[in-house]
Amino acid sequence: MTEPASTPAVELDPTAIGLLTIDLDAITANWRKLEKASVPAECGAAVKADAYGCGIDRVVPALAKAGCKTFFVATIDEARAARAGAPDAAIYVLNGLSPNSGDALAAIKAQPVISDLNELAEWDIFCRRTGWTGGAGVHVDTGMSRLGLSLDEAQSLAPRITSGNHGFTLVISHLACAEQLQNPMNPKQVGAFREVSHLFSGITSSLANSSGIYLGPSYLFDMVRPGAAIYGVNPTPEAANPMLPVIDLKARIIQTRDVSRGDTVGYGATWTARRPTRLAIIGTGYADGYFRAAGSNDGTRGAEVVIAGQRCPVAGRISMDLIAIDITDLPANAARRGHMATLIGEGLTVNDLAHHFGTIAYEVLTSLGRRYQRAYKGG
């Protein structure tokens, strides 16, 4: 297992509930590893959702410095933020052209990824009216049934493509089951996209996300667009995580207290002390992205945190702003008011937390709250 991101010597603001440390050097190292795994394809980077919760204003400049030349966002606001950090990069807006947004896109030299023929018609009108020649991407659906032109709609563009003056700079599709190596959707989609790529001959083609890179060379095409793996999420859930951890999250202990055997803890009284128990109450909760599902009850063990170098279990339900931790097995005075508990880091990974949350690591990262003080390493 790779070592977790360590916390730099940052003075914690006394008003902050905790410290979220983001390792920019680990982010760039992960991107370089993905770039190497993608040769000969170009390696872009998905920085949507505030760079998966890591801060688009800090992540984009770091990746641009590392050599990334193409960024993918979901919205125009994200495109503006990415442009500020990468003045010369190509920036694609995956959610495409919202009505009457062409001028806003052109102002920051961002390119929509078109996924609907009506959307394409509006884009063409905008380009004719303004003389915009920056191009656009096209999304073709190969099985996700979300965004994208149908295969028949894509085929209808053949005359336009062969004319040479098509205005397209990129064609993409999106894998539905890339995390599952043996899922039959993967070869089905890559076969369909191979036909799309042939139709859009001469236009950069992109299919693989983070996990798609590890499905093999036939999934790489001209460009890959990893996202979660850049931020330390395991792109190969059926094997060990090849990525460096990026996040370290610590929250402050605001009280310690003793409860007697038979006392209950938390909302619903779902957790009962089976012995005289020492608790640490930390000042974070589901309002800060620590999901309520990670709590415990008398029949189910929940998540753990690290205090004084030792894993300690959650006791009872997660509250909006508070979590109770069973520290009975720690040495006396090992945990006191003002000390810090590690929620992510010291061997506790984002993927581990996602398991306890009953979700995926993507959601863990993008849910981390704004009440944490943030610190950055490297970059």
Secondary structure, DSSP 8 states (H G I E B T S, - for coil): --------S----TT-SEEEEEEHHHHHHHHHHHHHHHTTSEE-EE-HHHHHTT-HHHHHHHHHHHT--EEEESSHHHHHHHHHH-TTSEEEETT---TT-HHHHHHTT-EEEE-SHHHHHHHHHHHHHH---S-EEEEB-SS--SSSB-HHHHHTTHHHHHHS---EEEEE---SSTTSTT-THHHHHHHHHHHHHHHTTTSEEE---HHHHTT-GGGTSSEE---GGGGT--S-TTS---S---EEEEEEEEEEEEE-TT-EESGGG-EE-SSSEEEEEES--GGGT--GGG---SS----EEEETTEEEEB-S---SS-EEEE-TTS-TTSS-TT-EEEEEBTTB-HHHHHHHHTS-HHHHHHH--TTSEEEEE--
